[in-house]
Amino acid sequence: MKSLFILQLVCCVITAMLALQLVMASLQVRWKVRRYEISRWTLVASMLFSSVHYLLQMVHGLRAQGSDVGATFYILFYTPVAFAITLSIINIESTCNKVRRYCLRSLMAYILIAMVFVIGIFKNNSLHIGNMLYVMLGLFVVSMAYFIFIIRKETKARRQKLMENFGSDLIPYVRYSQSSIILLHFAAGFLPVTILFNILLYNGSLDITLCHLFRSHFHCYGLLHHA
């Protein structure tokens, strides 16, 4: 249990540091783009929310109560984190109408996950919700697939516009951004598998990897928007 606590502490500190890094980077920008800054603070909120998740895991020993309880709370916390990270991307890439539609669909998906969780608690009279965990996991997989799809769709459209407007001048930034997105997709796609098989080490490391990859991607988009 000592190694479990240490891992959760490390994840808590690193995600909080990533949030602080984004905040400090904002102070160094002289001319700010409103939409980009909204995405920045959305991403900061997701990092802090992830950090709070690990803090609650340490304080209340949720994972120590059982791998199923830990997986349940990973789903409850990772879903809004993934939602916020995706929102910070499409808020830059897409129109306001597309952003609203995305927010509505994501909110409905999370409400369904929360409803399944509540039903499982009342059905089993404990945090061990039994087979309802697999229903939550199924909804989580669908949500992650949607997040990956919408990111891929909007970034592809954005890349085409950049290439049409700037030609080869921004190719290094575009390539770096796209490589970060691809790695982000792999990390996000593998996340449900680690939750299903209760691989705590991979859960924590993937969470940090996902956050770190997108933080780099986000700064790259800042260069594109301030170019």
N, C-alpha and C positions, 0 to 999 in steps of 0.2 A: 504493500500500500504506500510505502514511502516513495517508490519510483513513480507511482501514479500521481501523487501529490506534486512531486518535482516537475513532472511533465506538464501538468496543468498550470503550475506556476510559471514555467517558461513560456507556455503559449499565451497566458494572460499578459505577461510583461511585454512580449514581442508585439502582440497585436496593439497594445496601448502605445508602444513606441512608434509603430507605423502610423497610428492616428496623430501622434504628436509631430511626426515628420511632415505629414500633410499640412498640418496647421502652421508649422514654422515656414514651410515653403510658400504659403499664402502671404506671409509677411514680407517676402522678398520680391513680390510682384508689384511693379509700379502701375502698369495699366492692366486692369482686371476686366475680364469678359464675364458678364453676369451669369450666363448659362454655364460656363465652365466652373465658376465659383460655387454655383448651386450643386453641381455634380461633386465638387471637392468636398463640401460639407456633408453631402449624402454619404460619400465614401468614408469620411471621418466617423459619422454616426455608426456605420456598419462595423468599423474596426472597434469602436468602443463597445458596441453591443456584443461583439464576439469576445472581447476582453471580460465583460460582465458575465458572460456565459461561463467562462472558465473560473471566474471568481466564485460564482454560485456552486459550481461543481466542487470546488475546494471546501467552501464553507459548510455546505449541506451534505457533502459526500454522496452525490447522486449516482455517480458511476460505481461507487463502492457498494451501493444497494443492490447492484446486479447489472449485468451487461445489457439486459433488456431495458432497464430504467435509463441507463446512460444513453442507449441508442434513441430512446424516445425523446429525451431532451436535446440530443444532437439535432434531431429532425426539427423540433420546435424552434431551435435557435438558428440553425443553419439556413432554413428556408427564408426568413426575413433578411439574413445577411446576404444570401445570394441574390435576393430580390433587390436589395439596395445597391449592390455592386453592378448588377445589370442595369438598373435605373440610372446610375451615374454615367454609364456608357451611352445608352440610347437618348438620354437627355441632351447630350452633346450632338449625337448623330441625327436625331429624328425631329419631326415636327411635333408641336404641342398636342395635336389630336392623337398621334401615335403613342405618345408618352401617356396620355390619359387612358387610352385603351389598354396599354400594358399594365398600368397601375390597377385598373379595375379587374382585369383577369388574374393578376397575381394576388390581389386581395381576396378574391373569391376562392382561389386555390388554398390560401393559408387559412381562411375561415373553415374550409372543409377539413383540413388537417387538424385544426383545433377542435372541431366538433367530434371527429373520430376519437381524439384523445380524451375528451370529456366523457363520451359514451363508454370508452374503455374503462375509465375510472369508476363510473357508476356500475358498470357491469361486473367488475372484478373487486370493487371496494378497496382498491389499492393502486399504487403506481405501476404495478406489474399488470399491464393491460392485455396480456396474452396475444391472441391472434389479431387483435386490433392494431398491434404494432406493424404487422405486415400490410395492413390497409394504409396506415400512415406512410410506410415506406413506399408503397405503390404510388401514392399521391405525390410524395417527395420526388420520386424518379420522373414522373410526368412533368412536375414543375421544373426540375433541373433541365430536362430535355427542351422544354419551352424556353428557358433562359438562354441555353446554348444556341438554339435556333434563332432567336430574336437578335442576339448579339452578332451572330454570323451574318444574318441578313442585312442589318443596318451598317455594320462595318464594311461589308462588301460594297454597298451603295456609296458610302462615304469615300472609300478608296478610289472608286471610279471617278467621282467628282474631283478629288484632289489631283489625280493624274491628268484629267482633262484641263484643269485650270492652271496647274503649276508644272506639268510635264515631269522632267527628270530631276528637277531641283530638290524635291522632297522625297525622292525614292528611299534614301537611307532611313528616314524617320518612319515612312510608311511600312517598310520591310520590318523594322524593329517592332513597330506596333503590331503588325500582323503575326509575327513570331510569338510575341507575348500573349496574344489572344489565343493562338493555337495551343500553347502550353497551358493556358488557363482552362481551355476546353477539356484537355486531358485530365487535369486535376479535378475539375468539377464533375466530369463523367465518371471518374473512378471513386468519387466520394460515396455514392450510395452503396457500392460494393463493400467498402471498408465498414460502413455502418451495419450492413446486413451480417457480415461475418465478425463484427465486434472487434475489429483490429484497432485498438485505442491509439497505438503509436502512429499508425498511418492516418487516423482521424486528425490528430493534432498536427502532424507534419504537413498533411495536405492542406489543412486550414491555413497554416502559416504560408505555405507555398503559394496558394491561391491569392492570399492577400498581398504578398510581396510581388508576385508577378503583375498583378493589376496595378499596384502602386507605381511600378516602373512604366507600365503601359499608360497610366494616367498622366504622368509627367511628360511622356512623349507627346501625348495629345495636346498638352499645354503648349509645347513648342510649336505644334502645327497651328494652333489657334492664335498664337501670338506672333506667328511669322508674318 
